[in-house]
Amino acid sequence: GETHLCLVRLRNGHLEMCQGEVGKPRPLDFNRKRRDGASLVLFERIATSDELKSGDEQ
C-alpha cells in the first residue's frame, strides 16, 4: 500500500482531515484554499450510536 501523511483534528464537533498526496510531505495546516494537492475532508456526526438504536437521530 501507499502512504498518505495527514493531519487530523476534532474541532467544534467536527472531525477534519487534511491528507497529502502519496510521497509528499505532511500538510502543515487546515487551510481550505489548498495549492499543494492535499485533500481536506470535514466529517460531522449526525447521531450517536445510542440515538440510532433508539430512532432519536436529528
PyRosetta script that sets phi, psi and omega in degrees:
from pyrosetta import init, pose_from_sequence

init()
pose = pose_from_sequence("GETHLCLVRLRNGHLEMCQGEVGKPRPLDFNRKRRDGASLVLFERIATSDELKSGDEQ")
pose.set_psi(1, 164.1)
pose.set_omega(1, 180.0)
pose.set_phi(2, -101.7)
pose.set_psi(2, 150.9)
pose.set_omega(2, -177.9)
pose.set_phi(3, -104.7)
pose.set_psi(3, 127.2)
pose.set_omega(3, 172.9)
pose.set_phi(4, -112.0)
pose.set_psi(4, 117.6)
pose.set_omega(4, 175.9)
pose.set_phi(5, -80.0)
pose.set_psi(5, 145.2)
pose.set_omega(5, -176.2)
pose.set_phi(6, -149.1)
pose.set_psi(6, 168.1)
pose.set_omega(6, 170.3)
pose.set_phi(7, -113.3)
pose.set_psi(7, 143.0)
pose.set_omega(7, 178.1)
pose.set_phi(8, -135.5)
pose.set_psi(8, 139.0)
pose.set_omega(8, 175.2)
pose.set_phi(9, -150.3)
pose.set_psi(9, 153.0)
pose.set_omega(9, 171.4)
pose.set_phi(10, -104.8)
pose.set_psi(10, 126.0)
pose.set_omega(10, -178.9)
pose.set_phi(11, -149.1)
pose.set_psi(11, 126.4)
pose.set_omega(11, 177.9)
pose.set_phi(12, 53.2)
pose.set_psi(12, 39.6)
pose.set_omega(12, 177.8)
pose.set_phi(13, 78.3)
pose.set_psi(13, 9.3)
pose.set_omega(13, 179.7)
pose.set_phi(14, -116.8)
pose.set_psi(14, 147.1)
pose.set_omega(14, 172.6)
pose.set_phi(15, -101.4)
pose.set_psi(15, 121.4)
pose.set_omega(15, 179.5)
pose.set_phi(16, -112.7)
pose.set_psi(16, 136.6)
pose.set_omega(16, 178.3)
pose.set_phi(17, -134.1)
pose.set_psi(17, 126.2)
pose.set_omega(17, 175.5)
pose.set_phi(18, -114.3)
pose.set_psi(18, 113.2)
pose.set_omega(18, -172.8)
pose.set_phi(19, -113.4)
pose.set_psi(19, 126.1)
pose.set_omega(19, 178.2)
pose.set_phi(20, -79.9)
pose.set_psi(20, 170.6)
pose.set_omega(20, 177.1)
pose.set_phi(21, -75.2)
pose.set_psi(21, 160.0)
pose.set_omega(21, 178.9)
pose.set_phi(22, -56.9)
pose.set_psi(22, 131.2)
pose.set_omega(22, 176.4)
pose.set_phi(23, 78.5)
pose.set_psi(23, -1.7)
pose.set_omega(23, 179.5)
pose.set_phi(24, -95.9)
pose.set_psi(24, 159.9)
pose.set_omega(24, 177.7)
pose.set_phi(25, -64.4)
pose.set_psi(25, 159.6)
pose.set_omega(25, 176.2)
pose.set_phi(26, -61.3)
pose.set_psi(26, 136.9)
pose.set_omega(26, 174.6)
pose.set_phi(27, -57.5)
pose.set_psi(27, 148.9)
pose.set_omega(27, -176.5)
pose.set_phi(28, -96.1)
pose.set_psi(28, -13.8)
pose.set_omega(28, -176.2)
pose.set_phi(29, -155.7)
pose.set_psi(29, -179.2)
pose.set_omega(29, -179.5)
pose.set_phi(30, -109.1)
pose.set_psi(30, 26.1)
pose.set_omega(30, -179.9)
pose.set_phi(31, -57.5)
pose.set_psi(31, 130.6)
pose.set_omega(31, -177.8)
pose.set_phi(32, -77.5)
pose.set_psi(32, -21.0)
pose.set_omega(32, 179.0)
pose.set_phi(33, -95.9)
pose.set_psi(33, 79.5)
pose.set_omega(33, -173.7)
pose.set_phi(34, -87.0)
pose.set_psi(34, 143.5)
pose.set_omega(34, 174.5)
pose.set_phi(35, -129.5)
pose.set_psi(35, 10.7)
pose.set_omega(35, -175.4)
pose.set_phi(36, -107.3)
pose.set_psi(36, 7.3)
pose.set_omega(36, 179.5)
pose.set_phi(37, 83.8)
pose.set_psi(37, -2.4)
pose.set_omega(37, 179.4)
pose.set_phi(38, -74.1)
pose.set_psi(38, 155.3)
pose.set_omega(38, 178.0)
pose.set_phi(39, -107.0)
pose.set_psi(39, 136.5)
pose.set_omega(39, 177.1)
pose.set_phi(40, -115.0)
pose.set_psi(40, 124.1)
pose.set_omega(40, -177.6)
pose.set_phi(41, -124.1)
pose.set_psi(41, 138.1)
pose.set_omega(41, 179.4)
pose.set_phi(42, -120.1)
pose.set_psi(42, 124.4)
pose.set_omega(42, 178.1)
pose.set_phi(43, -111.3)
pose.set_psi(43, 139.5)
pose.set_omega(43, 178.2)
pose.set_phi(44, -126.5)
pose.set_psi(44, 130.6)
pose.set_omega(44, 177.6)
pose.set_phi(45, -74.2)
pose.set_psi(45, 128.6)
pose.set_omega(45, 179.0)
pose.set_phi(46, -100.1)
pose.set_psi(46, -18.3)
pose.set_omega(46, 177.8)
pose.set_phi(47, -167.7)
pose.set_psi(47, 153.2)
pose.set_omega(47, 172.9)
pose.set_phi(48, -83.0)
pose.set_psi(48, 165.3)
pose.set_omega(48, 179.0)
pose.set_phi(49, -62.1)
pose.set_psi(49, -36.0)
pose.set_omega(49, 177.8)
pose.set_phi(50, -65.5)
pose.set_psi(50, -39.7)
pose.set_omega(50, 177.8)
pose.set_phi(51, -64.5)
pose.set_psi(51, -39.5)
pose.set_omega(51, 178.5)
pose.set_phi(52, -64.9)
pose.set_psi(52, -40.4)
pose.set_omega(52, 179.5)
pose.set_phi(53, -64.5)
pose.set_psi(53, -37.9)
pose.set_omega(53, -176.4)
pose.set_phi(54, -89.9)
pose.set_psi(54, -9.6)
pose.set_omega(54, -179.3)
pose.set_phi(55, 81.8)
pose.set_psi(55, 17.5)
pose.set_omega(55, -177.2)
pose.set_phi(56, -96.1)
pose.set_psi(56, 15.7)
pose.set_omega(56, -178.1)
pose.set_phi(57, -64.4)
pose.set_psi(57, 152.3)
pose.set_omega(57, -176.5)
pose.set_phi(58, -92.5)
pose.dump_pdb("model.pdb")
